[in-house]
Amino acid sequence: MRLLADENIPILAIELLRRNGHDVLAIAVSTPSICDDDVMLIGSSLFPVGKG
C-alpha cells in the first residue's frame, strides 16, 4: 500500500510500515516544514482520487 505520512507521524511508525512492505513517503524526510496546502498537492499528485 502507498501512504503519505505528514510530519506528525512518528518515524518509528513509518519504519514499521516500510518493514511490513508499505511504500511510505514521509514529509518529515522528503520536504520538512512545508505548508499543509503543499502536503495536499503532493498527496493529490501521488494518489489521485477517482483514477485507477
Secondary structure, 3 states (H helix, E strand, C coil): CEEEECCCCCHHHHHHHHHCCCEEEEHHHHCCCCCHHHHHHHHHHHCCCCCC
